[in-house]
Amino acid sequence: MSWALLLALCALLLLAVQLLRFLRADGDLTLLWAEWQGRRPEWELTDMVVWVTGASSGIGEELAYQLSKLGVSLVLSARRENELERVKRRCLENSNLKGKDILVLPLDLTDTSSHEVATKAVLQEFGRGFFNGLRTELATYPGITVSNICPGPVQSDIVKNALTEEVTKSVGNDGDQSYKMAANRCVRLMLISMANDLQEVWISDQPFLSVAYLWQYMPTWAFWITSKMGKKRIENFKSGVDADSSYFKFFKKKNS
C-alpha cells in the first residue's frame, strides 16, 4: 500500500469520525472537545462570585444549583422573590455554602433605573464585581472573558410564560418538552465553556445545531431554511403543539 493511499484512507476515516461526532452532538464541536479534554469547572470556578439573572426558573435556576455545588458565591435575581428564596434554600441544602454566600436580589431587567442600585448592592455584599461590555473594549483586560452562550430549545417555562395577543395574558401551557435538552445538560456545557474561556458556544441537539453552523458558514441557505421552519413553528404554536417537537420527533426517529 502506497503512502498516498494510506493518507487518503486516514483522511476519509477522520472525516467519517467527525461526521459521526457532528450528528450525535448536542453542542458545537469546540465546546464538546473542551468537555472531553479541557479544564474542569470543578477546578476553575471555585471561589468565584456569579450573578445569575432569571434564577427563579429554567436555565437560570439550574445554573444556580450547579454553581452552588462548585462552591461559587451567588447573587440570585428575578422578579419573583418567593421563587428566589426557594432556589436559595435548595442551593444551601445541596452544597456547603452558608446563607451569607447567597444574596437574593429581586430585579426586573426591563426596569433600567434599578440597575445601578442593584449593582451597588452586589458590590457592597461581595466587595467586587465585573460587568462585561463589548469584547473589543476589554481587549486590554485579559482577566475578563466575554462568553456568548447560544442555547437552542431547552426544557423551561419560557413557552408557558410567553405572552399572547393580549399582553396581560400568558400562554399557560408549555406543551411537550420531552424532545428538548434537559436544563442540567445545558448548564453543564455552560460551565465547561466558562471554565475554558470559550468566546462563543452553541448548545443544542440536532437539527438546530446544524442550523447554527449554516448561519455561520452558509447564511443564504440559513435564511431560506429558517423561513420555512419559522412558518411551521408559528403554526404549531398557534395550534397548541410545541413549536419544535415535530423536528425533534423526525430526527429522533431517524437516529433511533
Buried (B, 14 or more C-beta within 10 A) or exposed (E): EEEEEEEEEEEEEEEEEEEEEBEEBBBBBBBBBBBEEBBBBEEBBEEEBBBBBBBBBBBBBBBBBBBBBBBBBBBBBBBEBEBBBEBBEBBBEEBEBEEEBBBBBBBEEEEEEBEEEBBEBBEEBBEEEEEEEEBEEBEEEEEBBBBEBEBBBBBBBBBBEEEEEEEEEBBEEBBEBEBBBBBEBBBBBBBBBBBBBBEBBBBBBBBBBBBBBBBEEEEEEBEEBBEEBEEEBEEBBEEEBBBBBBBBBEBEEEEE
